[in-house]
């Protein structure tokens, strides 16, 4: 079988039923899953298909120990031989991402955290194996670094024909009469690569272990190995370490076949769902959706968003799938801030978990800091300009990776409150995130508001303004020498008091600003401007006309019968709108 065909077959999904825990609740489902696995492994090439099954089991937590504990002896023999053959035995074939090493690390982690009581002797043995597996990568990297330095000769050895007692000068000393300032030498320009190679040639064999800190040297000391002095010795030490780790893998394959562990492994892999509880939960969710359908904030989240509770799971995939499984897993590492992952962020985390464990741990560490409210300058830097109402932030994780998020709102039915949450958009690099588009949109919105002489509040309803203020609210709380920010909470009873502003009233309010202050003549006049004709006729003197041409002003002679609070207007001369305003006549 060619190399390309083997890689193509490994990339193809086998679609195994045993890797779908929702189909394994009864004995019939388990029997069908085992029969499917046996039929797949009977096809040629057996090793490639077994490797594909093991690789898919590594992508799902708890699947590999369950697979080892329930398969028949014949299938287990095939899987065990494949796993041992995939395990590296030399320094050149070893890497932390190879399939054999990933199988070992997955099994040792599962064995260490099984919720079962064991004897002290067994627990001590598991700790020793776990320590060996965790220390071996640093020791192997240190041996590889020392082996690379041992390949570079520090000096040219003397010829074999030269006698040992013959001392030859390395160079002819200059004559004593030569002046000291006459030195015939040239400073040749070297590139950075040449200078680096020159520094490497001047190192001692053990100095390479100091470049990575004390981790490599201490790892070798912990495993009982000294610093190698030759290339053969370095290869021998690496072979011994990998052989010990392969022996640990054999013991773990026998460990998960114990009968006392089958029920525990099954309960960890297959979730136990009560049918009555599931029905009540479905009815509660349906009622909640009907109640929130009229709420303007009900469309903030989509069904594809994954809600991560403030107490996340102890395993990685449970941490991501806590909302899908309908159960919450608690961990003391996360704080009061809830994290909502977008589909893109969830995909980034899964890809990092499978490909780069070191980067995945950095991302989870940054999420843990944000869940505790550590909004420092590096964790809360504005991602775009200030034109948007709800700001978007970025948190620095490494030199090239950023976590893009914003503060959002989410109703909490358990406490009957509306609380702040952190909505994570993505984990991206500088090349993946292009701020020019967002800055251009922000600048366009700002210029449009300036041209219309409006502010950012003119296009928001009352509920939208409350949403913006709550998203930007920050409560301060000091603790342990640094400032942390707790999430804001508001009672859901206050939501009923926020009446949405109807569109017709808002339209009349905006249209009223552009209309002239004086209504048409046919409009109904206010009560204060009603003309008292009887009082006007009681005075014998006619109205007197004063003022400049084009701006007439009308006054009436004082009389006791006329109320001084009234404005007497002659109906023969309508009042111009430019001189008298109805708004000024109102009390």
Secondary structure by P-SEA (a helix, b strand, c coil): ccaaaaaaaaacccccccccccccccaaaaaaaaaaaaaaaaccaaaaaaaaaaaaaaaccaaaaaaaacccaaaaaaaaaaaaaaccccccccccccaaaaaaaaaaaaaacccccccaaaaaaaaaaaaaaaaaaaaaaaaaaaaaaaaccccccccccccccbbbbccccccccccccccccccccccaaaaaaaaaaacccccccccccaaaaaaaaaacccccccaaaaaaaaaaaaaaaaaaaaaaaaaaacccaaaaaaaacbbbbbaaaaaaaaaaaaaaaaaaccccccccccccbbbbcccccccaaaaaacccccbbbbbcccccbbbbbcaaaaaaaaaaaaccaaaaaaaaaaaaaaaacccccccccccccccccbbbbbbbccccbbbbbbbbccccccccbbbbbbbbccccccccccaaaaaaaaaaaaaaaaaacccccccccaaaaaaaaaaabbbbbbcccbbbbcbbbbbcccccccccccaaaaaaaaaaaaccccccccccccccccccccccccccccccccccccbbbbbbcccccccccbbbbbccccccccccccccccc
